[in-house]
Structures are given as C-alpha cells and as structure tokens.
Amino acid sequence: MALSTAAAAREVRRHPRPDRGPLFVAAAIAALPLTVLLALALSATGAPTEDMRHLFEHVVPGVLLNTVVLVFGVTLLAGLLGTALAWLVSTYDFPLRSLFAWALLLPMAIPAYVLAFVAIAGLDFAGPVQTALRGIFGPDLRLPPIRSTGGVILVMSLALYPYVYLLARGAFATQGRRALEVAASLGLTPRQSLLRVQLPMARPWIAGGMALVAMETLADFGTVAVFNYDTFTTAIWRAWSALYSIEAALQLAGLLVLLVAVALAFEQRAQAAQRHTALGGTAAPRLRLRGWRAAAATALPASVLLSALLLPGIALLSWAARHAAEDLDADWWAAAGRSMALGLMAAALVCTLAIALAYAVRVRSDPVTRGLARIATLGYALPGAVLAVGVFVPMAGLNNLLESAARAVGGDWPGYLQGSVAVLLLAYAVRFLAVGHAPIEANLGRITPRIDDGARLLGATGFALLRRVHLPLLRTGLLTAAVLVFVDVMKEMPITLMTRPFGWDTLAIRVFELTSEGEWTRAALPALAIVLVGLLPIALLLRRADRPDRG
C-alpha cells in the first residue's frame, strides 16, 4: 500500500493537475473572433436607418442573387475542373503527365483579382485578342463579353480549381488497387469505374474542396470589384466608403456571415464523412493512353495551365517590363516595403498566438479548452470585408471610451485606435490564425509526452519547457506557418483597404487603385511581385507533399 501511495504521489508530481492559465490564454485568443461576431449580432438589434432601408430595398435583393449565382457557378465549374484533372493525372499515364501532376497547383500563386484584370485587359472588346481577331476575320466579329457573369465565374474557377484538385488527387492516388480490380472483374469500363467506384470513394474529399471554393468565393472582394460584379463584399465596401454608414456595413456583413455559415456547415459535413471513409490498399497502377486519347488527355491540363498560368504570366511580365521605368519609383518601393513589413509583423503575431493556443490545448486538453481553440480559428471562415467592419466597430468604441476617460481626468487621448497599424494587425490575426495554427499544432502533436516527462525530470517546466524543448522541435512548423501567413497578408485586399492607416498603401492596394482607374497594364508591376511571393507556399507544398504518383 505504501509503495502504491508513493507511486501515486510521484505520478501527481509528474502530471500535476492542470492549472487555469492555459484556459485563460485560450479564452483570451478566442475572444478576438467572438468580439467580431458580437458586433455583428448587436447590429441586427439596432433600429434601421434611412441608408439601411434603402440598401435592403434596392441593393440586397440584387447582391444576394448575384452572390448565390456566383457561388453556385464557381463551385460547380471549379469542382468539375479540379476533379477531372485529378482523376486524369492519377488514373492514366500520358505525355507530360508527371509535369502536369505538380504544375496544376501553380495557379494557386496567382490571386483571383490578378487573373481578373489580366483577363479583362486581354479579352475585352478593345483588348489585343479581340482586336487581332477582328483584323483577321473582319470588323463584325463579336465574341462573348468577358465583363459578364460567365466571365467572372470562369476566371474565379481557373483561380480556385487547385483547392479541389489537391484534395481529389490525393483521394484518387491512394484508392486501393483491390477496389479497382473488383470493378474490372465485374466488367466495368474505366468510365463506369469512375462513376461507380472512384467518384463515390473520393466524394468526401471532392466535397471538402468544393466547400473551400464556395467560402473563398463568398469572401472574394478584389475579383468582383475588378469585374464590377456586385456581391455582398462590394456592397459592404460601398456602404463603408461611399455612404459612410457603419450600421449599414454591419447589417450587410451579418447577412454575409449567414451565407458563410451555410458553406461552413457543408464543409464540416464533408470533413466528417472524410474521417470515416477508408481507402485502403496499394495505389492502383495507371493506365497507359495512346494515340488520340493520349493527345486529348494532354490537351486538357495543357489548356488549363495555358489559360490560368502561362498566358497571364507572360502578360504580367510584358506589361511590368513596359512600365517598370516609370512606375518602379519611390512610391512603388514604399508600398512593397509596407507590404513586407505588414506581412512580417502579422506572421510574428500570428505565430506567437498560434504557439500559445496550441500549447494551451496540449497542457490542458479538456473539452472547454479544445472548444475555445476551435472558436479562436473561426476567423479564417469570415470574409475580409466582414472582419474589417467587425474589428473597426469595437476599436472605435474603445477609442471613444479612452478619450472620454482622458477628458474626465483633464488629459487628452493621443491617437485613434481604429486607424492604427495595431488594429490592422489585429484583423490579420483574426483572419489568419487558422493558417498559422494548423502547421504548428500538427508539429506539436508529433512531440510525444515522454519527451515532456524527461524534460520535467531534468527540471524544465512551464515556459522553460516550451523554450528549451518544444520551440527547437517546432522550427519546421513555425517556418511553414510564417510563410503561409506572410504570403496571405501580401495578397490580402479588403482588410487592408478598409482599416489601413492613412498613407499605408500596399502592393495589393496599388493593384486595386490602378484597376479601379482602368490602368490595367500599370497594375501588372505590383501584381507580379505578389505572384512571385505567392510561389513560396507552393514550393513548400511541392517539396513536402507525399507524391505517390511521382515519376
């Protein structure tokens, strides 16, 4: 009995009762997105203003229809395109297949708003493509207008299909050989095998990718702004910048959050199905295509890469070289410097919060702490325009409170919180915490509890355990998280546009301003810099991804 009591005492010392510190840390981080959601919820209880009544009568029906049509069209087209390409490179062997297998991910580096203005500049009625075609076939030639619902759906689908392609390719590539052999033994052709075996087995991954596409489409601001296609994000921006009505912007943001919640629910269902779908067995051998079938199989991914990557890249390089002499001035370098500074500061802040959150869950892994961690990472599901409004309102209230307190004691409040870099970084942290948290949490999960026990026996506890043991083992996850957040901040547009301090224009803001003025080719120089930076996470993904179909 004495031995068992002593052993129990030693066990208690080695595994002390979890304190409340990690719980408070998780609650403080989760309070950031909860504050935004609370601001949106409180806006729904306010009395409608004249601006709000006008918007809900004349604007909301149109933007709701446009948003639903856009989400449905982009999700469907990107889903079909990504699934077809993934099935093709995973099931068949044809010329350049190995190149296409990884190159089809590269369009992820080009933001949709960059692809949008390149498409308009090149394919508009006065653009070089239609001008050249009229010179060949006569002046009466008329092509479908790129500035249309179909045009914006096509452009966004080309920019977002890699989300579906990446997940579907992994599903197809790891499907068990046994399942396909059974399909062949039943006399099913490759087409029938696709419809009856491969697609049903890969459906959860495909649905998850399409749900991500739907949420990205709901959150998009830059692409629809370039096309002058009114959605909820552009309506929020106009209520904010033209009507100067924070209440109207909040109401519109609340409606958009409801649509995002629907897309998020579909994604959660897809992930739940994915966790319960097993694709066992060895990878199925690819079928060799010959003749016209091989040519057709090569033509599909080649045409996608030509449209989504090669031609836009050539256009950006050509236009950037044309305007480099006049536009590569002090203002451009200042915008580039501010973009990099914001990206680095945001990466440092997000990584710090992500480490604190992941470590809190590791130390106190109870349902409450894990639930707070999930709440803390909800910000990535909120569109940037919503976050901009949701962060601005409480900061403005806090600023007014501090100003009143300072006046009450005869002092003076020195600044405005809602127009500071701190608020901009706070909005970034809410938006991109999930991006930084995922790789850090994954790497922290690989550190076994035995390492912690050994470190505690050597006297390392608390922050010393994190600093001396965990952080050195988290270098890879920290680097991945920092790169992902840095690139996302460099590309981010609506949060920066709506909450930046005066004079803090970034490369993305320069793209927005130049395209708003119709200066399509001059927007290529800042856009090219954003695209080059966007290649960094693609390089990390290609370097670290497990590619069973390589070769």
Sequence and secondary structure as in RCSB ss.txt:
>XXXX:A:sequence
MALSTAAAAREVRRHPRPDRGPLFVAAAIAALPLTVLLALALSATGAPTEDMRHLFEHVVPGVLLNTVVLVFGVT
LLAGLLGTALAWLVSTYDFPLRSLFAWALLLPMAIPAYVLAFVAIAGLDFAGPVQTALRGIFGPDLRLPPIRSTG
GVILVMSLALYPYVYLLARGAFATQGRRALEVAASLGLTPRQSLLRVQLPMARPWIAGGMALVAMETLADFGTVA
VFNYDTFTTAIWRAWSALYSIEAALQLAGLLVLLVAVALAFEQRAQAAQRHTALGGTAAPRLRLRGWRAAAATAL
PASVLLSALLLPGIALLSWAARHAAEDLDADWWAAAGRSMALGLMAAALVCTLAIALAYAVRVRSDPVTRGLARI
ATLGYALPGAVLAVGVFVPMAGLNNLLESAARAVGGDWPGYLQGSVAVLLLAYAVRFLAVGHAPIEANLGRITPR
IDDGARLLGATGFALLRRVHLPLLRTGLLTAAVLVFVDVMKEMPITLMTRPFGWDTLAIRVFELTSEGEWTRAAL
PALAIVLVGLLPIALLLRRADRPDRG
>XXXX:A:secstr
 HHHHHHHHHHHHHS    SHHHHHHHHHHHHHHHHHHHHHHHTTS   HHHHHHHHHTHHHHHHHHHHHHHHHH
HHHHHHHHHHHHHHHHEE TTHHHHHHHTTGGGGS HHHHHHHHHHHHSTTSHHHHHHHHHH TT     SSSHH
HHHHHHHHHHHHHHHHHHHHHHHTSBHHHHHHHHHTT  HHHHIIIIIHHHHHHHHHHHHHHHHHHHHH  HHHH
HHT   HHHHHHHHHHTS  HHHHHHHHHHHHHHHHHHHHHHHHHHHHHHT    SSB   EE  HHHHHHHHHH
HHHHHIIIIIHHHHHHHHHHHHHHHHHSSHHHHHHHHHHHHHHHHHHHHHHHHHHHHHHHHHHS SHHHHHHHHH
HTGGGGS HHHHHHHHHHHHHHHHHHHHHHHHHTT      GGGSHHHHHHHHHHHHHHHHHHHHHHHHHTS HH
HHHHHHHTT  HHHHIIIIIHHHTHHHHHHHHHHHHHHHHH  HHHHHH  TT   HHHHHHHHHHTT TGGGHH
HHHHHHHHHHHHHHHHHHHS  TT  
